[in-house]
Amino acid sequence: MAGKRPKQFLQLAGAPIILHTLKAFERCDVIHEIIVVMTADETDGFLSFAKEHDLSKVAKVVPGGATRAESVLNGLLAVDAKTVDIVAVHDAVRPFVSPDEIARTVAAAEVHDAAILVSTPVDTMKLVRDGVVIKTLDRTSLRHALTPQCFRYDLLRRAYAAVDPSDPALTDESSLVERLGVTIAAVEGSQRNIKITRPEDLDIGEAILKSVAGGQ
C-alpha cells in the first residue's frame, strides 16, 4: 500500500481499518478475549487506544514476527491455555466480517475441532502456468479461504510444533492443520469479507460501509 504505517492503520470511513475489525469481534457474544498482534513499534499505547474506543475484550497486545506464522504463534503463546478452548485467528485488514460469521465459525470448530470461513467464487476459474491457461477448474468445489479460522487451542499448538514458522509460504493456519490429517469444516461466509490489500480496496471498502449503513 506504500504507506509509512502498517495498512491496518489506514483510514476507512474516518477510522483505522483495525478499529472496524475489532468492533466486529467486540460485538460477537462467543468471543471473550482478544489478543492483538502487530509490529513491535505499534504496540505502545494500543491498549489505551482500545479502551478509548470501548474495546473491552482486548486483553493483550503482543509484537509480531517476520512472517505471518511467527506472528500468529506469538499470539498463540500469549493465550492462557487453562482458560481457552477455541482460538479464532483473523486478519486485521478484513474489517467486514460479521459477528454472525464469527460465531458460526467458532460453533463449527466446537463440533469439528477445526473450521474456516469461506466464500464461493463467482468467476470462472482457470489453472494458469507460465502465462498459459492449462485448464478450466470446476468452481463448484472451489472456495476462497477467508478468516476467521478457528481451531481448538491444543490442535493449533500441535500444528505449529510441526512446522518452521519462519517459512513465508505458510499463509494460513488451515494449511498447517491440514498437514496433521485433521478434517476442517468449511463455513460459508460473505464475499464482502474482503482483505484490504491494494489501494483500490479502500474504495471498495468505503462502498461496502455505505451499503451497510444504508441497509442495502
Backbone as JSON, one array per atom type, in Angstrom:
{
  "sequence": "MAGKRPKQFLQLAGAPIILHTLKAFERCDVIHEIIVVMTADETDGFLSFAKEHDLSKVAKVVPGGATRAESVLNGLLAVDAKTVDIVAVHDAVRPFVSPDEIARTVAAAEVHDAAILVSTPVDTMKLVRDGVVIKTLDRTSLRHALTPQCFRYDLLRRAYAAVDPSDPALTDESSLVERLGVTIAAVEGSQRNIKITRPEDLDIGEAILKSVAGGQ",
  "N": [[0.83, -1.21, 0.0], [2.17, 1.08, 0.08], [2.44, 2.79, 2.26], [3.45, 4.61, 5.28], [2.86, 3.45, 7.67], [1.71, 0.25, 8.98], [-0.84, -1.35, 7.01], [-3.24, -1.81, 8.37], [-3.71, 0.4, 9.86], [-4.51, 2.38, 8.2], [-6.9, 4.83, 7.16], [-10.37, 4.24, 7.08], [-13.4, 5.26, 6.18], [-13.08, 7.31, 8.05], [-11.95, 6.11, 10.29], [-9.43, 3.94, 11.71], [-8.65, 0.95, 9.9], [-8.28, -1.35, 11.49], [-9.82, -0.8, 13.72], [-12.48, -1.01, 12.84], [-12.45, -3.75, 12.34], [-11.92, -4.91, 14.89], [-14.18, -4.13, 16.27], [-16.17, -5.78, 15.26], [-15.54, -8.24, 16.44], [-15.74, -7.51, 19.08], [-18.47, -7.17, 19.31], [-19.38, -9.74, 19.07], [-20.85, -12.35, 20.76], [-19.71, -14.83, 21.44], [-17.03, -14.48, 21.58], [-14.58, -13.96, 23.94], [-12.14, -12.9, 24.69], [-9.61, -10.87, 23.29], [-6.59, -10.95, 21.58], [-4.24, -8.89, 20.3], [-1.99, -8.81, 17.65], [0.81, -7.18, 16.46], [3.2, -5.08, 14.68], [6.21, -4.44, 16.47], [6.82, -1.74, 17.0], [4.36, -0.55, 17.07], [2.95, -1.34, 19.23], [2.98, 0.04, 21.68], [0.82, 1.91, 23.6], [-1.46, 0.89, 22.42], [-3.32, -0.54, 23.95], [-4.45, 1.51, 25.39], [-5.64, 2.89, 23.31], [-7.55, 0.97, 22.59], [-9.16, 0.94, 24.89], [-10.11, 3.54, 24.84], [-11.83, 3.38, 22.7], [-13.81, 1.72, 23.57], [-13.28, -1.03, 23.44], [-13.52, -3.53, 25.1], [-12.8, -6.19, 25.23], [-10.23, -6.51, 24.35], [-7.38, -7.78, 25.5], [-4.62, -8.18, 25.5], [-1.65, -6.99, 23.86], [0.67, -7.97, 21.59], [3.98, -8.23, 20.17], [4.55, -8.9, 16.7], [6.0, -11.3, 14.36], [8.51, -12.05, 11.84], [7.19, -13.3, 9.83], [3.85, -14.28, 8.78], [3.13, -16.68, 10.08], [4.88, -16.71, 12.28], [3.95, -14.48, 13.64], [1.31, -15.21, 14.3], [1.87, -17.39, 15.92], [3.18, -16.09, 18.04], [1.02, -14.72, 19.12], [-0.53, -16.89, 19.86], [1.03, -18.05, 21.85], [0.63, -16.24, 23.81], [-1.79, -16.78, 24.83], [-3.84, -17.91, 27.49], [-3.59, -21.08, 28.32], [-5.11, -22.52, 30.13], [-7.63, -21.5, 30.22], [-8.75, -21.32, 27.73], [-10.54, -22.61, 24.91], [-11.44, -22.67, 22.13], [-9.65, -21.09, 19.54], [-9.69, -18.24, 17.55], [-8.42, -17.08, 14.59], [-7.74, -14.12, 12.91], [-7.49, -11.84, 10.16], [-6.32, -8.57, 10.5], [-6.91, -6.74, 8.55], [-9.33, -7.41, 7.44], [-12.04, -6.01, 7.65], [-14.79, -6.37, 7.38], [-16.01, -8.65, 8.29], [-18.69, -10.33, 9.88], [-20.34, -10.39, 13.12], [-22.02, -12.62, 13.24], [-20.89, -14.39, 11.33], [-18.45, -14.89, 12.57], [-19.34, -16.17, 14.94], [-20.62, -18.45, 13.88], [-18.48, -19.8, 12.73], [-16.85, -20.34, 14.93], [-18.63, -22.01, 16.32], [-18.74, -24.18, 14.56], [-16.12, -25.1, 14.79], [-16.16, -25.98, 17.39], [-17.61, -28.28, 17.13], [-16.26, -29.76, 15.13], [-13.58, -29.48, 15.68], [-11.93, -27.97, 14.03], [-12.37, -25.23, 11.85], [-13.04, -23.12, 9.06], [-13.82, -19.94, 7.65], [-15.33, -19.44, 4.51], [-15.81, -18.44, 1.04], [-17.83, -18.68, -1.9], [-16.56, -18.81, -5.17], [-17.45, -16.63, -7.87], [-16.61, -16.21, -10.39], [-15.41, -17.74, -13.44], [-12.96, -20.19, -13.06], [-9.54, -20.56, -13.78], [-6.74, -22.67, -14.33], [-3.52, -21.61, -14.43], [-0.32, -21.62, -15.87], [2.94, -20.45, -16.23], [2.02, -18.26, -17.69], [0.13, -19.33, -19.38], [-3.04, -20.74, -20.06], [-3.94, -23.68, -18.54], [-6.11, -25.37, -17.87], [-9.7, -25.31, -17.34], [-11.14, -24.96, -14.19], [-13.37, -26.74, -12.01], [-15.55, -24.81, -10.51], [-17.48, -25.29, -8.62], [-16.55, -26.85, -6.59], [-14.62, -25.32, -5.46], [-13.35, -22.89, -3.12], [-12.94, -19.64, -1.72], [-10.56, -18.99, 0.73], [-11.21, -17.52, 3.75], [-11.08, -15.42, 6.71], [-12.45, -15.41, 10.06], [-10.31, -18.18, 11.04], [-10.79, -21.04, 12.82], [-9.87, -23.01, 15.64], [-9.38, -25.74, 17.92], [-7.49, -25.01, 20.77], [-5.28, -26.67, 21.59], [-4.93, -28.23, 19.32], [-4.12, -26.37, 17.38], [-1.7, -25.53, 18.5], [-0.29, -27.9, 18.29], [-0.14, -28.13, 15.53], [1.51, -25.98, 14.88], [3.84, -26.78, 16.11], [4.82, -28.6, 14.38], [5.9, -27.37, 12.18], [8.07, -24.97, 10.5], [7.9, -21.85, 11.63], [9.08, -19.63, 10.49], [8.87, -19.82, 7.82], [7.87, -18.24, 4.96], [5.97, -19.2, 3.22], [3.87, -20.24, 4.56], [0.82, -19.39, 4.65], [-1.7, -19.46, 5.79], [-3.58, -20.67, 8.64], [-5.09, -22.93, 8.37], [-3.8, -24.51, 6.43], [-1.66, -25.5, 7.87], [-2.88, -27.09, 9.81], [-4.16, -28.9, 8.18], [-2.06, -30.51, 7.4], [-1.81, -32.27, 9.46], [-3.69, -34.11, 9.02], [-6.24, -33.58, 9.84], [-9.75, -33.12, 9.68], [-11.29, -30.31, 8.31], [-13.85, -28.09, 8.82], [-15.88, -26.26, 6.53], [-17.24, -23.11, 6.52], [-19.76, -21.23, 5.21], [-19.36, -17.94, 4.1], [-19.64, -14.34, 3.6], [-19.01, -12.68, 0.49], [-18.26, -10.11, 0.77], [-16.45, -9.95, 2.76], [-13.74, -8.91, 2.44], [-10.16, -8.76, 1.98], [-8.25, -6.07, 2.69], [-5.91, -5.01, 0.63], [-4.82, -3.71, -1.59], [-4.58, -0.32, -2.93], [-7.03, 0.32, -4.24], [-8.81, -1.25, -2.88], [-9.57, 0.15, -0.66], [-11.42, 1.98, -1.64], [-13.42, 0.21, -2.42], [-14.05, -0.76, 0.09], [-15.11, 1.55, 1.32], [-17.44, 1.77, -0.17], [-18.77, -0.57, 0.6], [-19.22, -0.04, 3.32], [-20.95, 2.14, 3.12], [-23.09, 0.91, 1.9], [-23.88, -0.92, 3.88], [-24.56, 0.86, 5.92], [-26.71, 2.08, 4.73], [-28.52, 0.1, 4.68], [-28.73, -1.58, 2.53]],
  "CA": [[0.0, 0.0, 0.0], [3.13, 2.18, 0.0], [2.24, 3.7, 3.38], [4.5, 4.63, 6.29], [2.43, 2.59, 8.76], [1.03, -0.95, 8.51], [-2.09, -0.99, 6.34], [-4.39, -1.86, 9.25], [-3.92, 1.71, 10.47], [-5.04, 3.31, 7.2], [-8.25, 5.29, 7.48], [-11.52, 3.76, 6.31], [-14.58, 5.98, 6.68], [-12.72, 8.14, 9.2], [-11.42, 5.33, 11.42], [-8.46, 2.93, 11.27], [-9.22, -0.33, 9.49], [-8.26, -2.3, 12.6], [-10.91, -0.49, 14.63], [-13.67, -1.65, 12.27], [-12.29, -5.19, 12.51], [-12.05, -5.28, 16.3], [-15.57, -3.91, 16.71], [-16.95, -6.97, 14.91], [-15.26, -9.25, 17.46], [-16.28, -6.97, 20.33], [-19.93, -7.37, 19.29], [-19.69, -11.17, 18.97], [-21.02, -12.87, 22.12], [-18.9, -16.03, 21.72], [-15.64, -14.05, 21.76], [-14.41, -13.48, 25.31], [-10.88, -12.19, 24.85], [-8.92, -10.56, 22.03], [-5.16, -10.67, 21.64], [-3.85, -8.21, 19.07], [-0.59, -8.98, 17.28], [1.2, -6.14, 15.5], [4.63, -4.77, 14.69], [6.64, -4.03, 17.81], [6.8, -0.29, 17.19], [2.98, -0.08, 17.13], [2.26, -1.9, 20.39], [2.86, 1.03, 22.75], [-0.37, 2.75, 23.57], [-2.64, 0.32, 21.76], [-4.33, -0.87, 24.95], [-5.16, 2.76, 25.68], [-6.48, 3.12, 22.13], [-8.69, 0.05, 22.69], [-10.03, 1.42, 25.97], [-10.73, 4.78, 24.35], [-12.89, 3.05, 21.74], [-14.71, 0.76, 24.21], [-12.97, -2.41, 23.05], [-13.24, -4.1, 26.42], [-12.3, -7.57, 25.13], [-8.8, -6.51, 24.01], [-6.7, -8.05, 26.76], [-3.17, -8.12, 25.34], [-1.07, -6.6, 22.58], [1.99, -8.6, 21.54], [4.68, -7.97, 18.92], [4.53, -9.97, 15.72], [7.28, -11.81, 13.89], [8.91, -11.71, 10.48], [6.24, -13.94, 8.92], [2.51, -14.44, 9.34], [3.12, -17.8, 11.01], [5.55, -16.3, 13.51], [3.07, -13.55, 14.33], [0.21, -15.96, 14.89], [2.43, -18.18, 17.02], [3.39, -15.18, 19.18], [-0.29, -14.51, 19.72], [-0.96, -18.15, 20.45], [1.81, -18.24, 23.08], [0.13, -15.3, 24.81], [-3.08, -17.28, 25.29], [-3.83, -18.7, 28.72], [-4.04, -22.41, 27.93], [-6.02, -23.08, 31.13], [-8.97, -20.92, 30.13], [-9.2, -21.22, 26.34], [-10.9, -23.83, 24.2], [-11.34, -22.37, 20.71], [-8.91, -19.89, 19.15], [-10.08, -17.72, 16.24], [-7.36, -16.26, 14.01], [-8.37, -13.25, 11.92], [-6.67, -10.79, 9.58], [-6.73, -7.23, 10.92], [-7.37, -5.96, 7.39], [-10.63, -7.9, 6.98], [-12.93, -5.31, 8.58], [-16.21, -6.54, 7.1], [-16.54, -9.87, 8.85], [-19.82, -10.03, 10.76], [-20.39, -11.18, 14.35], [-22.67, -13.9, 12.95], [-19.91, -15.24, 10.68], [-17.5, -15.3, 13.61], [-20.0, -17.11, 15.83], [-20.87, -19.71, 13.18], [-17.21, -20.48, 12.54], [-16.48, -20.86, 16.25], [-19.53, -23.13, 16.62], [-18.33, -25.32, 13.74], [-14.88, -25.62, 15.36], [-16.52, -26.7, 18.62], [-18.11, -29.6, 16.71], [-15.31, -30.46, 14.26], [-12.22, -29.16, 16.16], [-11.3, -27.0, 13.13], [-13.32, -24.69, 10.87], [-12.65, -21.85, 8.47], [-14.83, -19.22, 6.88], [-15.02, -19.47, 3.08], [-16.83, -17.91, 0.14], [-17.89, -19.37, -3.19], [-16.18, -17.93, -6.29], [-18.5, -16.42, -8.88], [-15.96, -16.17, -11.7], [-14.84, -18.97, -13.97], [-11.62, -20.35, -12.53], [-8.58, -21.16, -14.7], [-5.41, -23.05, -13.87], [-2.57, -20.95, -15.34], [1.08, -21.9, -15.58], [3.84, -19.77, -17.17], [1.26, -17.35, -18.55], [-0.71, -20.08, -20.31], [-4.16, -21.45, -19.43], [-3.8, -25.13, -18.6], [-7.46, -25.93, -17.96], [-10.74, -24.67, -16.56], [-11.43, -25.71, -12.98], [-14.76, -26.84, -11.59], [-15.64, -23.88, -9.38], [-18.45, -25.74, -7.62], [-15.82, -27.46, -5.48], [-13.59, -24.39, -5.02], [-13.78, -21.86, -2.19], [-11.94, -18.67, -1.25], [-10.3, -19.11, 2.17], [-11.33, -16.24, 4.45], [-10.89, -15.56, 8.15], [-11.59, -16.16, 10.95], [-10.07, -19.61, 11.01], [-10.97, -21.37, 14.24], [-9.34, -24.32, 16.0], [-9.13, -25.99, 19.34], [-6.18, -24.46, 21.11], [-4.25, -27.72, 21.59], [-4.72, -28.66, 17.93], [-3.32, -25.36, 16.68], [-0.35, -25.6, 19.05], [0.34, -29.1, 17.71], [0.14, -27.83, 14.12], [2.67, -25.09, 14.82], [5.03, -27.52, 16.55], [5.26, -29.47, 13.29], [6.38, -26.58, 11.04], [9.0, -23.88, 10.75], [7.09, -20.64, 11.49], [9.77, -18.59, 9.73], [8.63, -20.09, 6.4], [6.87, -17.29, 4.45], [4.97, -19.9, 2.41], [2.75, -20.62, 5.44], [-0.02, -18.2, 4.53], [-2.87, -19.51, 6.65], [-3.49, -21.69, 9.68], [-5.73, -24.14, 7.87], [-2.83, -25.34, 5.72], [-0.85, -26.17, 8.89], [-3.7, -28.12, 10.45], [-4.41, -29.92, 7.15], [-0.91, -31.43, 7.37], [-1.99, -33.25, 10.52], [-4.74, -35.04, 8.61], [-7.48, -33.23, 10.53], [-10.84, -32.62, 8.83], [-11.59, -28.91, 8.6], [-15.17, -27.71, 8.33], [-15.97, -25.02, 5.76], [-18.42, -22.34, 6.88], [-19.99, -20.27, 4.14], [-19.39, -16.55, 4.51], [-19.99, -13.35, 2.6], [-17.92, -12.21, -0.38], [-17.84, -8.75, 1.15], [-15.38, -10.09, 3.76], [-12.53, -8.76, 1.63], [-8.9, -8.4, 2.63], [-7.79, -4.82, 2.1], [-4.52, -5.26, 0.26], [-4.4, -2.75, -2.61], [-5.23, 0.99, -2.73], [-8.42, 0.34, -4.71], [-9.65, -1.94, -1.92], [-10.12, 1.16, 0.24], [-12.62, 2.5, -2.28], [-14.42, -0.85, -2.31], [-14.44, -0.77, 1.48], [-15.99, 2.69, 1.56], [-18.73, 1.44, -0.78], [-19.39, -1.58, 1.44], [-19.7, 0.62, 4.53], [-22.13, 2.95, 2.76], [-24.18, -0.03, 1.64], [-24.34, -1.44, 5.18], [-25.22, 1.96, 6.64], [-27.97, 2.38, 4.06], [-29.4, -1.03, 4.79], [-28.91, -2.19, 1.23]],
  "C": [[0.86, 1.26, 0.0], [2.92, 3.21, 1.11], [3.38, 3.62, 4.38], [4.17, 3.72, 7.47], [1.81, 1.32, 8.18], [-0.37, -0.62, 8.02], [-3.31, -1.05, 7.26], [-4.67, -0.53, 9.94], [-4.37, 2.76, 9.45], [-6.49, 3.64, 7.55], [-9.29, 4.72, 6.5], [-12.76, 4.38, 6.93], [-14.27, 6.71, 7.99], [-12.19, 7.41, 10.41], [-10.41, 4.32, 10.9], [-9.15, 1.62, 10.93], [-9.33, -1.28, 10.66], [-9.38, -2.03, 13.59], [-12.22, -1.12, 14.14], [-13.63, -3.16, 12.52], [-12.55, -5.61, 13.96], [-13.48, -5.09, 16.81], [-16.45, -5.11, 16.38], [-16.77, -8.06, 15.96], [-15.77, -8.8, 18.83], [-17.78, -7.25, 20.43], [-20.33, -8.84, 19.26], [-19.71, -11.8, 20.36], [-20.11, -14.05, 22.44], [-17.42, -15.71, 21.89], [-15.49, -13.42, 23.14], [-13.14, -12.68, 25.52], [-10.23, -12.01, 23.49], [-7.46, -10.27, 22.32], [-4.76, -10.09, 20.28], [-2.36, -8.39, 18.85], [-0.24, -7.95, 16.22], [2.69, -5.89, 15.59], [5.01, -4.14, 16.03], [6.54, -2.53, 18.04], [5.39, 0.29, 17.24], [2.28, -0.51, 18.42], [2.04, -0.89, 21.51], [1.6, 1.86, 22.58], [-1.59, 2.11, 22.96], [-3.72, -0.09, 22.76], [-5.13, 0.37, 25.34], [-6.1, 3.12, 24.54], [-7.73, 2.23, 22.22], [-9.68, 0.52, 23.75], [-10.79, 2.66, 25.54], [-11.9, 4.49, 23.43], [-13.79, 1.92, 22.24], [-14.52, -0.67, 23.71], [-12.55, -3.16, 24.3], [-12.65, -5.5, 26.35], [-10.82, -7.63, 24.75], [-8.01, -6.62, 25.3], [-5.19, -7.88, 26.67], [-2.81, -7.63, 23.95], [0.35, -7.14, 22.57], [2.65, -8.31, 20.19], [4.65, -9.18, 17.99], [5.93, -10.41, 15.34], [7.55, -11.39, 12.46], [7.96, -12.3, 9.44], [4.87, -13.99, 9.58], [2.5, -15.53, 10.4], [3.78, -17.44, 12.33], [4.64, -15.37, 14.32], [1.92, -14.27, 15.02], [0.71, -16.8, 16.06], [2.69, -17.31, 18.24], [2.07, -14.9, 19.9], [-0.77, -15.75, 20.45], [-0.25, -18.41, 21.78], [1.34, -17.31, 24.19], [-1.22, -15.72, 25.38], [-2.9, -18.06, 26.59], [-4.43, -20.07, 28.42], [-5.07, -23.0, 28.89], [-7.45, -22.6, 30.94], [-9.54, -20.91, 28.72], [-9.57, -22.59, 25.79], [-10.69, -23.62, 22.7], [-10.57, -21.07, 20.49], [-9.37, -19.5, 17.74], [-8.98, -16.78, 15.75], [-7.97, -15.44, 12.87], [-7.38, -12.19, 11.44], [-7.2, -9.42, 10.0], [-7.31, -6.42, 9.77], [-8.56, -6.62, 6.69], [-11.69, -7.28, 7.89], [-14.42, -5.59, 8.4], [-16.77, -7.89, 7.52], [-17.66, -9.51, 9.82], [-19.74, -10.86, 12.04], [-21.03, -12.56, 14.12], [-21.69, -14.86, 12.27], [-18.88, -15.76, 11.68], [-18.12, -16.4, 14.48], [-20.23, -18.46, 15.16], [-19.59, -20.5, 12.96], [-16.7, -21.07, 13.85], [-17.33, -22.09, 16.59], [-19.14, -24.38, 15.82], [-17.04, -25.94, 14.28], [-15.15, -26.38, 16.66], [-16.99, -28.12, 18.3], [-17.02, -30.41, 16.02], [-13.84, -30.28, 14.67], [-11.52, -28.12, 15.29], [-12.33, -26.55, 12.1], [-12.79, -23.37, 10.33], [-13.82, -21.24, 7.72], [-14.39, -19.2, 5.42], [-16.1, -18.73, 2.31], [-16.71, -18.61, -1.19], [-17.5, -18.43, -4.31], [-17.32, -17.81, -7.3], [-17.91, -16.38, -10.29], [-15.55, -17.57, -12.15], [-13.38, -19.04, -13.56], [-10.73, -21.1, -13.51], [-7.3, -21.55, -13.96], [-4.42, -22.51, -14.89], [-1.16, -21.28, -14.9], [1.95, -21.26, -16.66], [3.07, -18.92, -18.18], [0.33, -18.02, -19.53], [-1.81, -20.79, -19.54], [-3.98, -22.95, -19.64], [-5.17, -25.8, -18.72], [-8.41, -25.07, -17.13], [-11.09, -25.56, -15.37], [-12.92, -25.71, -12.67], [-14.96, -25.98, -10.35], [-16.64, -24.32, -8.32], [-17.77, -26.37, -6.41], [-14.71, -26.56, -4.94], [-14.18, -23.36, -4.06], [-12.61, -20.91, -1.93], [-11.79, -18.88, 0.26], [-10.32, -17.72, 2.79], [-10.86, -16.43, 5.9], [-12.11, -14.94, 8.81], [-11.43, -17.63, 10.58], [-9.97, -20.06, 12.46], [-10.56, -22.82, 14.52], [-9.34, -24.49, 17.51], [-7.68, -25.61, 19.62], [-5.07, -25.51, 21.0], [-3.93, -28.18, 20.17], [-3.85, -27.66, 17.19], [-1.89, -25.33, 17.2], [0.41, -26.79, 18.45], [0.71, -28.85, 16.24], [1.37, -26.95, 13.99], [3.96, -25.8, 15.24], [5.62, -28.36, 15.42], [5.83, -28.72, 12.09], [7.43, -25.57, 11.49], [8.25, -22.56, 10.56], [7.78, -19.5, 10.75], [9.57, -18.76, 8.22], [7.54, -19.15, 5.88], [5.78, -17.93, 3.61], [3.77, -20.33, 3.25], [1.8, -19.43, 5.54], [-1.34, -18.27, 5.28], [-2.77, -20.7, 7.6], [-4.1, -23.01, 9.21], [-4.72, -25.07, 7.2], [-1.93, -26.09, 6.71], [-1.62, -27.34, 9.49], [-4.01, -29.25, 9.46], [-3.28, -30.96, 7.13], [-1.01, -32.51, 8.44], [-3.06, -34.29, 10.17], [-6.08, -34.78, 9.26], [-8.51, -32.71, 9.53], [-11.2, -31.21, 9.27], [-12.93, -28.54, 7.99], [-15.11, -26.37, 7.6], [-17.3, -24.35, 6.07], [-18.61, -21.24, 5.85], [-20.13, -18.85, 4.69], [-19.71, -15.63, 3.34], [-18.77, -12.95, 1.77], [-17.49, -10.79, -0.04], [-16.76, -8.77, 2.22], [-14.03, -10.04, 3.04], [-11.33, -8.45, 2.51], [-8.37, -7.15, 1.95], [-6.29, -4.9, 1.89], [-3.97, -4.2, -0.67], [-5.12, -1.42, -2.39], [-6.69, 1.01, -3.15], [-9.36, -0.38, -3.75], [-10.25, -0.97, -0.9], [-11.4, 1.76, -0.33], [-13.75, 1.47, -2.21], [-14.95, -0.9, -0.88], [-15.38, 0.36, 1.84], [-17.39, 2.39, 1.01], [-19.49, 0.41, 0.06], [-19.97, -0.94, 2.69], [-20.94, 1.46, 4.25], [-23.34, 2.06, 2.52], [-24.77, -0.56, 2.93], [-25.11, -0.37, 5.93], [-26.57, 2.28, 6.04], [-28.96, 1.24, 4.1], [-29.66, -1.74, 3.48], [-28.35, -3.61, 1.21]]
}
